[in-house]
Amino acid sequence: MDNSVMKSAILPLVSLLLPVAVHGQMLFGVTAKDLVTINTTTGVTTKVASLGLSANVVPQAIAWNSTLGTIYGLTYEYSGSTVTDQKIIQINPATGASSTVWDLGSSVPYTALEYFSPYNTKMHYVREPNGPNSADLAFFWPNGVSPVVSQTPYGISSLAYVDNGQVIVEFDPSSGGILHGLGVNAIPYNLGAAPSPTTGDMAYSFNRLYALDSAPGNHSLYRVALGNGVTTLESTVTLDGDQVRGIAFANVPEPSEWAACAGIGLGLWAMGRRFRR
């Protein structure tokens, strides 16, 4: 067979199958020291690598930036039980290596962060300027210039960006826990009761919203229906003497997808060898 004919037969196949390598999203989590992946169905965690943080630095929440292909995290630095510094770090999803991006200082408590834009141009975060009963929803531009306050809702402790209609789903721990939808510069609207009054972090991917129970010794992963806030226990996250402190979906091919791509590559290589004979 002529090479040009072989190429015309193979290229459509490649264009059809290559998206298998890039469409999948994996749920990542951070423990006190490690980056892990989480099987949403079974709750089983797999260590990717150590974050390389100092012994007195603990991560709190994470967010995924698909444009840059990196995970961002909020960390607390402690002296005893006192928070002496807060930083936003950048995490390589393949190696777990982390580095400081912005130093937030210790004067204002920060509780959550999330990218809130189809183009990942703004990193939204929550801070508590007036104590635990009020919070500013603000954002940084990517270069870390001064934050801009966009809203002052009540008692937010975690965020998740929903790409359908550009909505942030926020968790309010008051009154036993409430989930709110939050549009751009809009008044929050009630989505229903939260799965747990100790929801620690939330993550959204392809019409799936997950909330993680952060209570010590209890790592339940809930799936939340966006239309009415009804929650379903998805799995129990399993860890040995540690706690998942933040979750985020990231566009990283799952092992099965890599295997599929490898099989595609071997098949095309074999076809090429056959046609060259």
Contacts in CASP RR format, 6 or more apart in sequence:
PFRMAT RR
TARGET T0000
AUTHOR 0000-0000-0000
METHOD contacts of the structure
MODEL  1
MDNSVMKSAILPLVSLLLPVAVHGQMLFGVTAKDLVTINTTTGVTTKVAS
LGLSANVVPQAIAWNSTLGTIYGLTYEYSGSTVTDQKIIQINPATGASST
VWDLGSSVPYTALEYFSPYNTKMHYVREPNGPNSADLAFFWPNGVSPVVS
QTPYGISSLAYVDNGQVIVEFDPSSGGILHGLGVNAIPYNLGAAPSPTTG
DMAYSFNRLYALDSAPGNHSLYRVALGNGVTTLESTVTLDGDQVRGIAFA
NVPEPSEWAACAGIGLGLWAMGRRFRR
1 275 0 8 1.000
3 275 0 8 1.000
6 271 0 8 1.000
6 272 0 8 1.000
6 275 0 8 1.000
10 268 0 8 1.000
10 271 0 8 1.000
13 268 0 8 1.000
14 264 0 8 1.000
14 268 0 8 1.000
17 260 0 8 1.000
17 261 0 8 1.000
17 264 0 8 1.000
18 261 0 8 1.000
18 264 0 8 1.000
20 253 0 8 1.000
20 257 0 8 1.000
20 260 0 8 1.000
20 261 0 8 1.000
20 264 0 8 1.000
21 253 0 8 1.000
21 257 0 8 1.000
21 258 0 8 1.000
21 260 0 8 1.000
21 261 0 8 1.000
22 251 0 8 1.000
22 253 0 8 1.000
24 251 0 8 1.000
24 252 0 8 1.000
24 253 0 8 1.000
24 254 0 8 1.000
24 257 0 8 1.000
25 205 0 8 1.000
25 206 0 8 1.000
25 249 0 8 1.000
25 250 0 8 1.000
25 251 0 8 1.000
25 252 0 8 1.000
26 37 0 8 1.000
26 249 0 8 1.000
26 250 0 8 1.000
26 252 0 8 1.000
26 254 0 8 1.000
27 37 0 8 1.000
27 38 0 8 1.000
27 39 0 8 1.000
27 40 0 8 1.000
27 203 0 8 1.000
27 205 0 8 1.000
27 210 0 8 1.000
27 247 0 8 1.000
27 248 0 8 1.000
27 249 0 8 1.000
28 35 0 8 1.000
28 36 0 8 1.000
28 37 0 8 1.000
28 38 0 8 1.000
28 48 0 8 1.000
28 62 0 8 1.000
28 64 0 8 1.000
28 71 0 8 1.000
28 93 0 8 1.000
28 247 0 8 1.000
28 248 0 8 1.000
28 249 0 8 1.000
28 250 0 8 1.000
29 35 0 8 1.000
29 36 0 8 1.000
29 37 0 8 1.000
29 38 0 8 1.000
29 45 0 8 1.000
29 62 0 8 1.000
29 244 0 8 1.000
29 245 0 8 1.000
29 246 0 8 1.000
29 247 0 8 1.000
29 248 0 8 1.000
30 36 0 8 1.000
30 51 0 8 1.000
30 59 0 8 1.000
30 62 0 8 1.000
30 73 0 8 1.000
30 91 0 8 1.000
30 244 0 8 1.000
30 245 0 8 1.000
30 246 0 8 1.000
31 59 0 8 1.000
31 239 0 8 1.000
31 242 0 8 1.000
31 243 0 8 1.000
31 244 0 8 1.000
31 245 0 8 1.000
32 58 0 8 1.000
32 59 0 8 1.000
32 242 0 8 1.000
32 243 0 8 1.000
32 245 0 8 1.000
33 50 0 8 1.000
33 51 0 8 1.000
33 52 0 8 1.000
33 53 0 8 1.000
33 242 0 8 1.000
34 47 0 8 1.000
34 48 0 8 1.000
34 49 0 8 1.000
34 50 0 8 1.000
34 51 0 8 1.000
34 242 0 8 1.000
35 47 0 8 1.000
35 48 0 8 1.000
35 49 0 8 1.000
35 50 0 8 1.000
35 51 0 8 1.000
35 71 0 8 1.000
35 91 0 8 1.000
35 93 0 8 1.000
35 96 0 8 1.000
36 45 0 8 1.000
36 46 0 8 1.000
36 47 0 8 1.000
36 48 0 8 1.000
36 244 0 8 1.000
37 45 0 8 1.000
37 46 0 8 1.000
37 48 0 8 1.000
38 44 0 8 1.000
38 45 0 8 1.000
38 221 0 8 1.000
38 237 0 8 1.000
38 244 0 8 1.000
38 247 0 8 1.000
39 45 0 8 1.000
39 46 0 8 1.000
39 235 0 8 1.000
40 210 0 8 1.000
40 221 0 8 1.000
40 223 0 8 1.000
40 234 0 8 1.000
40 235 0 8 1.000
41 234 0 8 1.000
41 235 0 8 1.000
42 235 0 8 1.000
43 221 0 8 1.000
43 234 0 8 1.000
43 235 0 8 1.000
43 236 0 8 1.000
43 237 0 8 1.000
43 238 0 8 1.000
44 238 0 8 1.000
45 237 0 8 1.000
45 238 0 8 1.000
45 239 0 8 1.000
45 244 0 8 1.000
48 93 0 8 1.000
48 94 0 8 1.000
48 95 0 8 1.000
48 96 0 8 1.000
49 95 0 8 1.000
49 96 0 8 1.000
49 97 0 8 1.000
50 96 0 8 1.000
51 59 0 8 1.000
51 89 0 8 1.000
51 91 0 8 1.000
51 96 0 8 1.000
51 97 0 8 1.000
51 98 0 8 1.000
52 96 0 8 1.000
52 97 0 8 1.000
52 98 0 8 1.000
53 59 0 8 1.000
53 75 0 8 1.000
53 89 0 8 1.000
53 98 0 8 1.000
54 77 0 8 1.000
56 77 0 8 1.000
56 78 0 8 1.000
56 79 0 8 1.000
56 80 0 8 1.000
57 75 0 8 1.000
57 76 0 8 1.000
57 77 0 8 1.000
57 78 0 8 1.000
57 87 0 8 1.000
58 75 0 8 1.000
58 76 0 8 1.000
58 78 0 8 1.000
58 245 0 8 1.000
59 73 0 8 1.000
59 74 0 8 1.000
59 75 0 8 1.000
59 89 0 8 1.000
59 245 0 8 1.000
59 246 0 8 1.000
60 73 0 8 1.000
60 74 0 8 1.000
60 75 0 8 1.000
60 76 0 8 1.000
60 110 0 8 1.000
60 111 0 8 1.000
60 112 0 8 1.000
60 245 0 8 1.000
60 246 0 8 1.000
61 73 0 8 1.000
61 74 0 8 1.000
61 111 0 8 1.000
61 112 0 8 1.000
61 113 0 8 1.000
61 158 0 8 1.000
61 200 0 8 1.000
61 201 0 8 1.000
61 245 0 8 1.000
61 246 0 8 1.000
62 71 0 8 1.000
62 72 0 8 1.000
62 73 0 8 1.000
62 74 0 8 1.000
62 91 0 8 1.000
62 113 0 8 1.000
62 201 0 8 1.000
62 246 0 8 1.000
62 247 0 8 1.000
62 248 0 8 1.000
63 71 0 8 1.000
63 72 0 8 1.000
63 73 0 8 1.000
63 113 0 8 1.000
63 114 0 8 1.000
63 115 0 8 1.000
63 123 0 8 1.000
63 248 0 8 1.000
64 70 0 8 1.000
64 71 0 8 1.000
64 72 0 8 1.000
64 115 0 8 1.000
64 248 0 8 1.000
64 249 0 8 1.000
64 250 0 8 1.000
64 251 0 8 1.000
65 71 0 8 1.000
65 72 0 8 1.000
65 115 0 8 1.000
65 120 0 8 1.000
65 123 0 8 1.000
66 120 0 8 1.000
66 250 0 8 1.000
66 251 0 8 1.000
67 119 0 8 1.000
67 120 0 8 1.000
68 120 0 8 1.000
69 93 0 8 1.000
69 250 0 8 1.000
69 251 0 8 1.000
70 90 0 8 1.000
70 91 0 8 1.000
70 92 0 8 1.000
70 93 0 8 1.000
71 90 0 8 1.000
71 91 0 8 1.000
71 92 0 8 1.000
71 93 0 8 1.000
71 248 0 8 1.000
71 250 0 8 1.000
72 88 0 8 1.000
72 89 0 8 1.000
72 90 0 8 1.000
72 91 0 8 1.000
72 101 0 8 1.000
72 113 0 8 1.000
72 115 0 8 1.000
72 123 0 8 1.000
73 88 0 8 1.000
73 89 0 8 1.000
73 90 0 8 1.000
73 91 0 8 1.000
73 113 0 8 1.000
74 86 0 8 1.000
74 87 0 8 1.000
74 88 0 8 1.000
74 89 0 8 1.000
74 110 0 8 1.000
74 112 0 8 1.000
74 113 0 8 1.000
74 125 0 8 1.000
75 86 0 8 1.000
75 87 0 8 1.000
75 88 0 8 1.000
75 89 0 8 1.000
76 83 0 8 1.000
76 85 0 8 1.000
76 86 0 8 1.000
77 83 0 8 1.000
77 84 0 8 1.000
77 85 0 8 1.000
77 86 0 8 1.000
77 87 0 8 1.000
78 84 0 8 1.000
83 106 0 8 1.000
83 109 0 8 1.000
84 106 0 8 1.000
85 103 0 8 1.000
85 104 0 8 1.000
85 105 0 8 1.000
85 106 0 8 1.000
86 103 0 8 1.000
86 104 0 8 1.000
86 105 0 8 1.000
86 106 0 8 1.000
86 109 0 8 1.000
86 110 0 8 1.000
87 100 0 8 1.000
87 101 0 8 1.000
87 102 0 8 1.000
87 103 0 8 1.000
87 104 0 8 1.000
87 105 0 8 1.000
88 100 0 8 1.000
88 101 0 8 1.000
88 102 0 8 1.000
88 104 0 8 1.000
88 113 0 8 1.000
88 123 0 8 1.000
88 140 0 8 1.000
89 98 0 8 1.000
89 99 0 8 1.000
89 100 0 8 1.000
89 101 0 8 1.000
90 98 0 8 1.000
90 99 0 8 1.000
90 100 0 8 1.000
90 101 0 8 1.000
91 97 0 8 1.000
91 98 0 8 1.000
92 98 0 8 1.000
93 250 0 8 1.000
93 252 0 8 1.000
94 252 0 8 1.000
101 144 0 8 1.000
102 140 0 8 1.000
102 144 0 8 1.000
104 110 0 8 1.000
108 127 0 8 1.000
108 128 0 8 1.000
108 129 0 8 1.000
109 127 0 8 1.000
109 128 0 8 1.000
109 131 0 8 1.000
110 125 0 8 1.000
110 126 0 8 1.000
110 127 0 8 1.000
110 128 0 8 1.000
111 126 0 8 1.000
111 127 0 8 1.000
111 128 0 8 1.000
111 135 0 8 1.000
111 156 0 8 1.000
111 157 0 8 1.000
111 158 0 8 1.000
112 125 0 8 1.000
112 126 0 8 1.000
112 156 0 8 1.000
112 157 0 8 1.000
112 158 0 8 1.000
112 159 0 8 1.000
112 201 0 8 1.000
113 123 0 8 1.000
113 124 0 8 1.000
113 125 0 8 1.000
113 126 0 8 1.000
113 159 0 8 1.000
114 123 0 8 1.000
114 124 0 8 1.000
114 125 0 8 1.000
114 159 0 8 1.000
114 160 0 8 1.000
114 161 0 8 1.000
114 168 0 8 1.000
115 122 0 8 1.000
115 123 0 8 1.000
115 124 0 8 1.000
115 161 0 8 1.000
116 122 0 8 1.000
116 123 0 8 1.000
116 124 0 8 1.000
116 139 0 8 1.000
116 159 0 8 1.000
116 161 0 8 1.000
116 166 0 8 1.000
116 168 0 8 1.000
117 166 0 8 1.000
118 163 0 8 1.000
118 166 0 8 1.000
120 142 0 8 1.000
121 141 0 8 1.000
121 142 0 8 1.000
122 139 0 8 1.000
122 140 0 8 1.000
122 141 0 8 1.000
122 142 0 8 1.000
123 139 0 8 1.000
123 140 0 8 1.000
123 142 0 8 1.000
124 137 0 8 1.000
124 138 0 8 1.000
124 139 0 8 1.000
124 150 0 8 1.000
124 159 0 8 1.000
124 161 0 8 1.000
124 168 0 8 1.000
125 137 0 8 1.000
125 138 0 8 1.000
125 139 0 8 1.000
125 140 0 8 1.000
125 147 0 8 1.000
125 159 0 8 1.000
126 135 0 8 1.000
126 136 0 8 1.000
126 137 0 8 1.000
126 138 0 8 1.000
126 156 0 8 1.000
126 157 0 8 1.000
126 158 0 8 1.000
126 159 0 8 1.000
126 170 0 8 1.000
127 135 0 8 1.000
127 136 0 8 1.000
127 138 0 8 1.000
127 147 0 8 1.000
128 134 0 8 1.000
128 135 0 8 1.000
128 136 0 8 1.000
128 155 0 8 1.000
129 135 0 8 1.000
129 136 0 8 1.000
132 155 0 8 1.000
133 154 0 8 1.000
133 155 0 8 1.000
133 174 0 8 1.000
134 152 0 8 1.000
134 153 0 8 1.000
134 154 0 8 1.000
134 155 0 8 1.000
135 152 0 8 1.000
135 153 0 8 1.000
135 154 0 8 1.000
135 155 0 8 1.000
135 156 0 8 1.000
135 157 0 8 1.000
136 149 0 8 1.000
136 151 0 8 1.000
136 152 0 8 1.000
137 149 0 8 1.000
137 150 0 8 1.000
137 151 0 8 1.000
137 152 0 8 1.000
137 153 0 8 1.000
137 156 0 8 1.000
137 159 0 8 1.000
137 168 0 8 1.000
137 170 0 8 1.000
137 182 0 8 1.000
138 147 0 8 1.000
138 148 0 8 1.000
138 149 0 8 1.000
138 150 0 8 1.000
139 147 0 8 1.000
139 148 0 8 1.000
139 150 0 8 1.000
140 147 0 8 1.000
150 184 0 8 1.000
150 185 0 8 1.000
151 182 0 8 1.000
151 185 0 8 1.000
153 170 0 8 1.000
153 172 0 8 1.000
153 180 0 8 1.000
153 182 0 8 1.000
153 188 0 8 1.000
154 172 0 8 1.000
154 174 0 8 1.000
154 188 0 8 1.000
155 172 0 8 1.000
155 173 0 8 1.000
155 174 0 8 1.000
156 170 0 8 1.000
156 171 0 8 1.000
156 172 0 8 1.000
157 171 0 8 1.000
157 172 0 8 1.000
157 173 0 8 1.000
157 199 0 8 1.000
157 200 0 8 1.000
158 170 0 8 1.000
158 171 0 8 1.000
158 199 0 8 1.000
158 200 0 8 1.000
158 201 0 8 1.000
158 202 0 8 1.000
158 211 0 8 1.000
159 168 0 8 1.000
159 169 0 8 1.000
159 170 0 8 1.000
159 171 0 8 1.000
159 202 0 8 1.000
160 168 0 8 1.000
160 169 0 8 1.000
160 202 0 8 1.000
160 203 0 8 1.000
160 204 0 8 1.000
160 209 0 8 1.000
161 167 0 8 1.000
161 168 0 8 1.000
161 169 0 8 1.000
161 204 0 8 1.000
162 168 0 8 1.000
162 169 0 8 1.000
162 204 0 8 1.000
162 209 0 8 1.000
162 226 0 8 1.000
163 204 0 8 1.000
164 207 0 8 1.000
164 226 0 8 1.000
165 183 0 8 1.000
166 183 0 8 1.000
166 184 0 8 1.000
167 181 0 8 1.000
167 182 0 8 1.000
167 183 0 8 1.000
168 181 0 8 1.000
168 182 0 8 1.000
168 183 0 8 1.000
169 179 0 8 1.000
169 180 0 8 1.000
169 181 0 8 1.000
169 182 0 8 1.000
169 191 0 8 1.000
169 202 0 8 1.000
169 204 0 8 1.000
169 209 0 8 1.000
169 224 0 8 1.000
169 226 0 8 1.000
170 179 0 8 1.000
170 180 0 8 1.000
170 181 0 8 1.000
170 182 0 8 1.000
170 188 0 8 1.000
171 177 0 8 1.000
171 178 0 8 1.000
171 179 0 8 1.000
171 180 0 8 1.000
171 194 0 8 1.000
171 199 0 8 1.000
171 200 0 8 1.000
171 202 0 8 1.000
171 211 0 8 1.000
172 178 0 8 1.000
172 179 0 8 1.000
172 180 0 8 1.000
172 188 0 8 1.000
172 194 0 8 1.000
173 194 0 8 1.000
173 197 0 8 1.000
173 198 0 8 1.000
173 199 0 8 1.000
176 193 0 8 1.000
176 194 0 8 1.000
176 197 0 8 1.000
177 193 0 8 1.000
177 194 0 8 1.000
177 196 0 8 1.000
177 197 0 8 1.000
177 199 0 8 1.000
178 190 0 8 1.000
178 191 0 8 1.000
178 192 0 8 1.000
178 193 0 8 1.000
178 194 0 8 1.000
179 190 0 8 1.000
179 191 0 8 1.000
179 192 0 8 1.000
179 193 0 8 1.000
179 194 0 8 1.000
179 211 0 8 1.000
179 224 0 8 1.000
179 229 0 8 1.000
180 188 0 8 1.000
180 189 0 8 1.000
180 190 0 8 1.000
180 191 0 8 1.000
181 188 0 8 1.000
181 189 0 8 1.000
181 191 0 8 1.000
182 188 0 8 1.000
182 189 0 8 1.000
191 224 0 8 1.000
191 226 0 8 1.000
191 227 0 8 1.000
191 228 0 8 1.000
191 229 0 8 1.000
192 228 0 8 1.000
192 229 0 8 1.000
193 229 0 8 1.000
193 231 0 8 1.000
194 211 0 8 1.000
194 231 0 8 1.000
195 211 0 8 1.000
195 213 0 8 1.000
195 220 0 8 1.000
195 222 0 8 1.000
195 224 0 8 1.000
195 231 0 8 1.000
195 233 0 8 1.000
196 211 0 8 1.000
196 213 0 8 1.000
196 215 0 8 1.000
196 220 0 8 1.000
196 222 0 8 1.000
198 213 0 8 1.000
198 214 0 8 1.000
198 215 0 8 1.000
198 218 0 8 1.000
199 211 0 8 1.000
199 212 0 8 1.000
199 213 0 8 1.000
199 214 0 8 1.000
200 211 0 8 1.000
200 212 0 8 1.000
200 213 0 8 1.000
200 214 0 8 1.000
200 245 0 8 1.000
200 246 0 8 1.000
201 211 0 8 1.000
201 212 0 8 1.000
201 214 0 8 1.000
201 245 0 8 1.000
201 246 0 8 1.000
201 247 0 8 1.000
201 248 0 8 1.000
202 209 0 8 1.000
202 210 0 8 1.000
202 211 0 8 1.000
202 212 0 8 1.000
202 224 0 8 1.000
202 247 0 8 1.000
203 209 0 8 1.000
203 210 0 8 1.000
203 212 0 8 1.000
203 247 0 8 1.000
203 248 0 8 1.000
203 249 0 8 1.000
204 210 0 8 1.000
204 249 0 8 1.000
205 249 0 8 1.000
207 226 0 8 1.000
208 223 0 8 1.000
209 223 0 8 1.000
209 224 0 8 1.000
209 225 0 8 1.000
209 226 0 8 1.000
210 221 0 8 1.000
210 222 0 8 1.000
210 223 0 8 1.000
210 224 0 8 1.000
210 234 0 8 1.000
210 247 0 8 1.000
211 221 0 8 1.000
211 222 0 8 1.000
211 224 0 8 1.000
211 231 0 8 1.000
212 219 0 8 1.000
212 220 0 8 1.000
212 221 0 8 1.000
212 222 0 8 1.000
212 237 0 8 1.000
212 244 0 8 1.000
212 246 0 8 1.000
212 247 0 8 1.000
213 219 0 8 1.000
213 220 0 8 1.000
213 221 0 8 1.000
213 222 0 8 1.000
214 243 0 8 1.000
214 244 0 8 1.000
214 245 0 8 1.000
216 243 0 8 1.000
217 243 0 8 1.000
219 236 0 8 1.000
219 237 0 8 1.000
219 238 0 8 1.000
219 239 0 8 1.000
219 243 0 8 1.000
219 244 0 8 1.000
220 233 0 8 1.000
220 235 0 8 1.000
220 236 0 8 1.000
220 237 0 8 1.000
221 233 0 8 1.000
221 234 0 8 1.000
221 235 0 8 1.000
221 236 0 8 1.000
221 237 0 8 1.000
222 231 0 8 1.000
222 232 0 8 1.000
222 233 0 8 1.000
222 234 0 8 1.000
223 231 0 8 1.000
223 232 0 8 1.000
223 234 0 8 1.000
224 230 0 8 1.000
224 231 0 8 1.000
225 231 0 8 1.000
225 232 0 8 1.000
237 244 0 8 1.000
253 261 0 8 1.000
END
